[in-house]
Amino acid sequence: MHCATRNGLRKKTKSILGVGENGPWDHQEIITSNNDTKYYMDNLLPFTSYSFRVTAVNARGRSAPSVSSHYITTLREAPAGKPTIVTAQNISATAILITWKPPSLDTLNGEFLGYRISYRPRRKGSDIKEIYIRNRKIERHIIQNLETYTQYTVWLQVFNPEGTGPNTSVTVMTDEGESGKVKETADVTLNYSNDNNFCGVKK
């Protein structure tokens, strides 16, 4: 934060919050405890642009606010929000369709790079496979080459340059698939005796 004041005067600060540098003034004032010309401001939002201005205060009143500082952007953090899975259904014996909605933009905490889909069969000991979708506009994906008639757990997360956010999960079972065709057989003649016991088979 950049600020300045005259010697012997106590100072107050006001901050401007601007996501995209167009936010309104935050009218909550911060009163500093001394006349230092620097102040550590915490509890700010990640990956958010801020501007600051300073007012000097003494027993007779306060000065006009200083010129607003240049915008300063806080550092990124891993996303805090998670996507919402809208549908999850099998579309064949070996494929699952997942559709979703992205999290709120103010929970991304950095550049929105895309989604990570993780999945595995629910049985113990199965390996987790991952798919990265590096396009934030995509809101559906078909997971293919799955095992027939198997229950899968699927996790969905967003990611930015600092990492992945919390996941949302769903369980889906692939379809049974088609039964194999019965092989055609040759003509068969059955010979039997009068006591209804089979006595032979002849092709």
C-alpha positions in Angstrom: 0.0 0.0 0.0 1.3 3.5 -0.8 0.3 6.4 1.5 1.7 9.6 2.8 0.9 12.2 5.5 2.5 15.2 7.2 4.6 14.9 10.4 2.7 15.0 13.7 -0.7 14.1 12.2 -2.5 10.9 12.7 -3.7 9.4 9.5 -6.7 7.4 8.3 -7.0 5.3 5.2 -9.8 4.4 2.9 -9.6 1.7 0.3 -11.1 1.3 -3.2 -11.9 -2.3 -4.1 -12.1 -3.0 -7.8 -12.3 -6.4 -9.5 -11.2 -5.4 -12.9 -10.4 -1.9 -11.5 -14.0 -0.7 -11.6 -15.3 -1.4 -8.1 -16.9 1.1 -5.6 -15.2 2.7 -2.6 -15.2 0.6 0.5 -16.3 3.3 3.0 -15.0 1.4 6.1 -12.2 3.6 7.4 -9.0 2.2 9.0 -7.4 4.4 11.7 -3.7 3.8 12.2 -2.2 3.7 15.6 0.8 6.0 14.9 2.2 8.4 12.3 4.1 5.9 10.3 3.9 6.5 6.6 3.3 2.8 5.9 0.6 0.4 6.9 0.1 -3.4 6.5 -3.4 -4.2 5.3 -4.5 -7.8 5.6 -7.7 -9.8 4.9 -7.8 -8.7 1.3 -9.2 -10.9 -1.4 -6.8 -13.0 -3.6 -6.2 -11.9 -7.2 -8.1 -8.6 -6.7 -7.1 -5.1 -7.7 -7.1 -2.4 -5.0 -6.5 1.3 -4.9 -5.9 3.3 -1.7 -6.1 6.9 -0.6 -5.1 8.6 2.7 -6.7 11.3 4.8 -4.7 13.1 7.5 -6.5 13.7 10.8 -5.8 15.9 13.9 -7.9 17.5 16.7 -9.1 20.2 14.3 -10.4 17.9 11.6 -9.2 16.0 8.5 -7.6 16.9 5.2 -9.0 16.1 1.8 -8.2 12.6 0.6 -5.0 12.0 -1.2 -5.0 11.2 -4.9 -5.9 7.5 -5.3 -2.9 5.2 -5.6 -2.3 3.0 -8.7 -4.2 -0.2 -8.6 -2.3 -3.1 -7.0 -3.3 -6.7 -7.5 -3.0 -9.2 -4.7 -1.4 -12.6 -5.4 -3.2 -15.7 -6.7 -4.4 -18.6 -4.5 -5.9 -21.9 -5.4 -9.6 -21.7 -6.3 -12.1 -21.6 -3.4 -15.2 -22.5 -5.4 -16.2 -25.7 -7.1 -18.3 -26.5 -10.2 -21.8 -27.9 -9.9 -22.5 -31.2 -11.7 -25.8 -30.9 -13.6 -26.1 -34.3 -15.1 -24.2 -37.6 -14.9 -25.4 -40.6 -17.0 -24.2 -43.5 -18.9 -24.6 -43.3 -22.7 -23.3 -46.7 -23.5 -21.7 -49.7 -21.8 -18.3 -48.0 -21.9 -19.0 -44.2 -21.7 -20.4 -41.7 -19.2 -21.6 -38.1 -20.0 -21.0 -35.4 -17.4 -22.3 -31.8 -17.7 -21.7 -29.0 -15.2 -21.8 -25.3 -14.4 -18.7 -23.3 -13.4 -18.2 -21.8 -9.9 -18.7 -18.1 -9.3 -16.0 -16.0 -10.8 -15.1 -14.4 -7.5 -14.1 -17.8 -6.1 -11.5 -18.6 -8.8 -8.6 -16.6 -7.1 -6.6 -16.5 -10.3 -6.8 -17.0 -14.0 -9.4 -19.6 -14.8 -7.5 -22.3 -16.8 -10.0 -25.1 -17.0 -11.2 -28.3 -15.4 -9.8 -31.5 -14.0 -11.9 -34.7 -14.2 -10.8 -37.6 -12.1 -12.5 -41.0 -12.2 -12.1 -44.6 -11.1 -14.2 -47.8 -10.5 -15.6 -47.8 -6.9 -14.0 -51.1 -6.1 -11.0 -51.0 -3.9 -7.5 -50.9 -5.4 -8.6 -49.2 -8.7 -6.3 -46.5 -10.1 -7.5 -43.0 -10.6 -7.3 -41.6 -14.1 -7.4 -37.8 -14.9 -8.5 -35.7 -17.8 -7.5 -32.0 -18.0 -9.9 -29.7 -20.0 -7.9 -26.6 -20.8 -10.9 -24.6 -22.0 -13.0 -22.8 -19.4 -16.0 -22.5 -21.9 -16.5 -26.3 -22.1 -19.3 -27.5 -19.7 -19.6 -31.2 -20.8 -17.4 -34.2 -21.4 -17.8 -37.8 -22.3 -15.6 -40.2 -20.4 -14.8 -43.2 -22.7 -13.2 -46.6 -22.7 -14.8 -47.6 -19.4 -15.6 -51.1 -18.1 -19.0 -52.5 -18.8 -21.6 -52.6 -16.1 -19.3 -50.9 -13.5 -19.9 -48.3 -10.9 -17.6 -45.3 -11.3 -16.9 -42.3 -9.0 -16.2 -39.1 -10.9 -14.6 -35.9 -9.3 -14.7 -32.5 -11.0 -12.5 -29.5 -10.1 -11.5 -26.1 -11.5 -7.8 -25.1 -11.6 -5.7 -22.0 -12.0 -2.0 -21.4 -12.0 -1.8 -22.0 -8.2 -3.5 -25.3 -8.2 -6.9 -27.0 -8.1 -10.0 -26.1 -6.0 -12.3 -28.3 -4.0 -14.0 -31.1 -5.8 -17.6 -32.1 -6.4 -18.3 -35.8 -7.0 -20.9 -38.1 -8.4 -21.3 -41.9 -8.9 -22.5 -43.4 -12.2 -22.8 -47.0 -13.5 -22.0 -47.9 -17.0 -24.6 -49.9 -19.0 -24.8 -53.6 -19.2 -24.2 -53.7 -22.9 -25.6 -56.2 -25.4 -25.5 -59.9 -24.8 -23.4 -62.0 -27.2 -25.2 -63.6 -30.1 -26.0 -67.3 -29.8 -24.1 -69.3 -32.4 -26.1 -70.9 -35.1 -26.3 -74.7 -34.8 -26.6 -77.5 -37.4 -29.8 -79.4 -37.9 -30.3 -82.0 -35.2 -32.4 -85.2 -35.3 -33.3 -86.8 -32.0 -34.1 -90.6 -31.8 -36.0 -91.9 -28.8 -37.6 -95.1 -27.8 -41.2 -95.7 -26.7 -40.2 -95.4 -23.1 -39.3 -91.7 -23.8 -35.6 -92.2 -22.9 -33.2 -90.6 -25.3 -31.2 -93.2 -27.1 -29.1 -91.1 -29.4 -28.4 -87.8 -31.2 -27.6 -87.6 -34.9 -26.7 -84.4 -36.8 
